[in-house]
Amino acid sequence: MRYEDTIEIRGVTVIGQTEVALLCQMGNQQRWIAQTEFRPGSTVGREGDVGIVVLKRPFAVAQGLVPFQGFHA
């Protein structure tokens, strides 16, 4: 996976948790994110954690976490 294929979001607080997903607070947004979506480099894993979330860019765009910035070759 190339660097451009992922997005890193810092300062994420996990405010909820189920067996398969984490409820993440990122600025003024909250999103349920399946634990299978987290990429290497993510530092959160359970409710109460504060840290970094690394996601595939297409997933982050689809969730409205980052604006679409075109395709990277």
PyMOL CGO cylinders between C-alpha atoms (Angstrom):
from pymol import cmd
from pymol.cgo import CYLINDER

trace = [
    CYLINDER, 0.00, 0.00, 0.00, 1.40, 3.39, -0.96, 0.3, 1, 1, 1, 1, 1, 1,
    CYLINDER, 1.40, 3.39, -0.96, 1.49, 6.27, 1.53, 0.3, 1, 1, 1, 1, 1, 1,
    CYLINDER, 1.49, 6.27, 1.53, -1.19, 8.14, -0.42, 0.3, 1, 1, 1, 1, 1, 1,
    CYLINDER, -1.19, 8.14, -0.42, -3.58, 5.22, -0.02, 0.3, 1, 1, 1, 1, 1, 1,
    CYLINDER, -3.58, 5.22, -0.02, -4.04, 5.89, 3.70, 0.3, 1, 1, 1, 1, 1, 1,
    CYLINDER, -4.04, 5.89, 3.70, -4.98, 8.84, 5.86, 0.3, 1, 1, 1, 1, 1, 1,
    CYLINDER, -4.98, 8.84, 5.86, -3.79, 9.47, 9.42, 0.3, 1, 1, 1, 1, 1, 1,
    CYLINDER, -3.79, 9.47, 9.42, -6.11, 11.24, 11.85, 0.3, 1, 1, 1, 1, 1, 1,
    CYLINDER, -6.11, 11.24, 11.85, -4.57, 12.43, 15.12, 0.3, 1, 1, 1, 1, 1, 1,
    CYLINDER, -4.57, 12.43, 15.12, -6.27, 13.33, 18.39, 0.3, 1, 1, 1, 1, 1, 1,
    CYLINDER, -6.27, 13.33, 18.39, -9.00, 10.70, 18.06, 0.3, 1, 1, 1, 1, 1, 1,
    CYLINDER, -9.00, 10.70, 18.06, -10.88, 9.77, 21.23, 0.3, 1, 1, 1, 1, 1, 1,
    CYLINDER, -10.88, 9.77, 21.23, -12.71, 6.45, 21.44, 0.3, 1, 1, 1, 1, 1, 1,
    CYLINDER, -12.71, 6.45, 21.44, -15.99, 7.18, 23.23, 0.3, 1, 1, 1, 1, 1, 1,
    CYLINDER, -15.99, 7.18, 23.23, -17.79, 3.88, 22.68, 0.3, 1, 1, 1, 1, 1, 1,
    CYLINDER, -17.79, 3.88, 22.68, -17.13, 0.28, 21.78, 0.3, 1, 1, 1, 1, 1, 1,
    CYLINDER, -17.13, 0.28, 21.78, -18.88, -2.87, 20.61, 0.3, 1, 1, 1, 1, 1, 1,
    CYLINDER, -18.88, -2.87, 20.61, -17.38, -6.26, 19.81, 0.3, 1, 1, 1, 1, 1, 1,
    CYLINDER, -17.38, -6.26, 19.81, -16.73, -5.18, 16.21, 0.3, 1, 1, 1, 1, 1, 1,
    CYLINDER, -16.73, -5.18, 16.21, -16.49, -1.37, 16.12, 0.3, 1, 1, 1, 1, 1, 1,
    CYLINDER, -16.49, -1.37, 16.12, -15.25, 1.71, 17.93, 0.3, 1, 1, 1, 1, 1, 1,
    CYLINDER, -15.25, 1.71, 17.93, -17.14, 5.00, 18.23, 0.3, 1, 1, 1, 1, 1, 1,
    CYLINDER, -17.14, 5.00, 18.23, -14.49, 7.60, 17.45, 0.3, 1, 1, 1, 1, 1, 1,
    CYLINDER, -14.49, 7.60, 17.45, -14.66, 11.33, 18.19, 0.3, 1, 1, 1, 1, 1, 1,
    CYLINDER, -14.66, 11.33, 18.19, -12.62, 13.30, 15.64, 0.3, 1, 1, 1, 1, 1, 1,
    CYLINDER, -12.62, 13.30, 15.64, -13.01, 17.02, 16.17, 0.3, 1, 1, 1, 1, 1, 1,
    CYLINDER, -13.01, 17.02, 16.17, -16.74, 17.71, 15.99, 0.3, 1, 1, 1, 1, 1, 1,
    CYLINDER, -16.74, 17.71, 15.99, -17.51, 14.42, 14.20, 0.3, 1, 1, 1, 1, 1, 1,
    CYLINDER, -17.51, 14.42, 14.20, -18.36, 11.01, 15.60, 0.3, 1, 1, 1, 1, 1, 1,
    CYLINDER, -18.36, 11.01, 15.60, -18.17, 7.85, 13.52, 0.3, 1, 1, 1, 1, 1, 1,
    CYLINDER, -18.17, 7.85, 13.52, -18.56, 4.15, 14.21, 0.3, 1, 1, 1, 1, 1, 1,
    CYLINDER, -18.56, 4.15, 14.21, -15.57, 2.46, 12.58, 0.3, 1, 1, 1, 1, 1, 1,
    CYLINDER, -15.57, 2.46, 12.58, -15.26, -1.30, 12.28, 0.3, 1, 1, 1, 1, 1, 1,
    CYLINDER, -15.26, -1.30, 12.28, -12.05, -2.52, 13.84, 0.3, 1, 1, 1, 1, 1, 1,
    CYLINDER, -12.05, -2.52, 13.84, -11.23, -4.27, 10.55, 0.3, 1, 1, 1, 1, 1, 1,
    CYLINDER, -11.23, -4.27, 10.55, -10.92, -0.81, 8.91, 0.3, 1, 1, 1, 1, 1, 1,
    CYLINDER, -10.92, -0.81, 8.91, -7.99, 0.28, 11.11, 0.3, 1, 1, 1, 1, 1, 1,
    CYLINDER, -7.99, 0.28, 11.11, -4.64, 0.09, 9.29, 0.3, 1, 1, 1, 1, 1, 1,
    CYLINDER, -4.64, 0.09, 9.29, -1.16, -0.42, 10.78, 0.3, 1, 1, 1, 1, 1, 1,
    CYLINDER, -1.16, -0.42, 10.78, -0.08, 2.68, 12.68, 0.3, 1, 1, 1, 1, 1, 1,
    CYLINDER, -0.08, 2.68, 12.68, -3.41, 3.13, 14.46, 0.3, 1, 1, 1, 1, 1, 1,
    CYLINDER, -3.41, 3.13, 14.46, -2.86, 3.55, 18.19, 0.3, 1, 1, 1, 1, 1, 1,
    CYLINDER, -2.86, 3.55, 18.19, -6.45, 3.31, 19.48, 0.3, 1, 1, 1, 1, 1, 1,
    CYLINDER, -6.45, 3.31, 19.48, -8.15, 0.01, 20.21, 0.3, 1, 1, 1, 1, 1, 1,
    CYLINDER, -8.15, 0.01, 20.21, -10.66, 0.37, 23.03, 0.3, 1, 1, 1, 1, 1, 1,
    CYLINDER, -10.66, 0.37, 23.03, -13.00, 2.82, 24.73, 0.3, 1, 1, 1, 1, 1, 1,
    CYLINDER, -13.00, 2.82, 24.73, -11.09, 5.59, 26.49, 0.3, 1, 1, 1, 1, 1, 1,
    CYLINDER, -11.09, 5.59, 26.49, -8.08, 5.50, 24.16, 0.3, 1, 1, 1, 1, 1, 1,
    CYLINDER, -8.08, 5.50, 24.16, -6.83, 8.75, 22.65, 0.3, 1, 1, 1, 1, 1, 1,
    CYLINDER, -6.83, 8.75, 22.65, -4.47, 8.60, 19.71, 0.3, 1, 1, 1, 1, 1, 1,
    CYLINDER, -4.47, 8.60, 19.71, -4.07, 8.05, 16.00, 0.3, 1, 1, 1, 1, 1, 1,
    CYLINDER, -4.07, 8.05, 16.00, -6.36, 6.34, 13.51, 0.3, 1, 1, 1, 1, 1, 1,
    CYLINDER, -6.36, 6.34, 13.51, -4.98, 5.23, 10.14, 0.3, 1, 1, 1, 1, 1, 1,
    CYLINDER, -4.98, 5.23, 10.14, -7.61, 4.40, 7.51, 0.3, 1, 1, 1, 1, 1, 1,
    CYLINDER, -7.61, 4.40, 7.51, -7.67, 3.63, 3.81, 0.3, 1, 1, 1, 1, 1, 1,
    CYLINDER, -7.67, 3.63, 3.81, -8.23, 6.93, 2.02, 0.3, 1, 1, 1, 1, 1, 1,
    CYLINDER, -8.23, 6.93, 2.02, -11.35, 5.76, 0.06, 0.3, 1, 1, 1, 1, 1, 1,
    CYLINDER, -11.35, 5.76, 0.06, -13.02, 4.69, 3.33, 0.3, 1, 1, 1, 1, 1, 1,
    CYLINDER, -13.02, 4.69, 3.33, -12.17, 8.01, 5.02, 0.3, 1, 1, 1, 1, 1, 1,
    CYLINDER, -12.17, 8.01, 5.02, -13.55, 9.95, 2.04, 0.3, 1, 1, 1, 1, 1, 1,
    CYLINDER, -13.55, 9.95, 2.04, -16.75, 7.85, 2.00, 0.3, 1, 1, 1, 1, 1, 1,
    CYLINDER, -16.75, 7.85, 2.00, -17.23, 8.55, 5.73, 0.3, 1, 1, 1, 1, 1, 1,
    CYLINDER, -17.23, 8.55, 5.73, -16.79, 12.30, 5.18, 0.3, 1, 1, 1, 1, 1, 1,
    CYLINDER, -16.79, 12.30, 5.18, -13.63, 12.42, 7.28, 0.3, 1, 1, 1, 1, 1, 1,
    CYLINDER, -13.63, 12.42, 7.28, -11.49, 13.97, 4.53, 0.3, 1, 1, 1, 1, 1, 1,
    CYLINDER, -11.49, 13.97, 4.53, -12.40, 15.68, 1.26, 0.3, 1, 1, 1, 1, 1, 1,
    CYLINDER, -12.40, 15.68, 1.26, -11.97, 13.79, -1.99, 0.3, 1, 1, 1, 1, 1, 1,
    CYLINDER, -11.97, 13.79, -1.99, -8.69, 14.95, -3.54, 0.3, 1, 1, 1, 1, 1, 1,
    CYLINDER, -8.69, 14.95, -3.54, -8.60, 13.02, -6.81, 0.3, 1, 1, 1, 1, 1, 1,
    CYLINDER, -8.60, 13.02, -6.81, -6.85, 9.82, -7.69, 0.3, 1, 1, 1, 1, 1, 1,
    CYLINDER, -6.85, 9.82, -7.69, -3.17, 9.25, -6.99, 0.3, 1, 1, 1, 1, 1, 1,
    CYLINDER, -3.17, 9.25, -6.99, -1.20, 7.33, -9.58, 0.3, 1, 1, 1, 1, 1, 1,
]
cmd.load_cgo(trace, "trace")
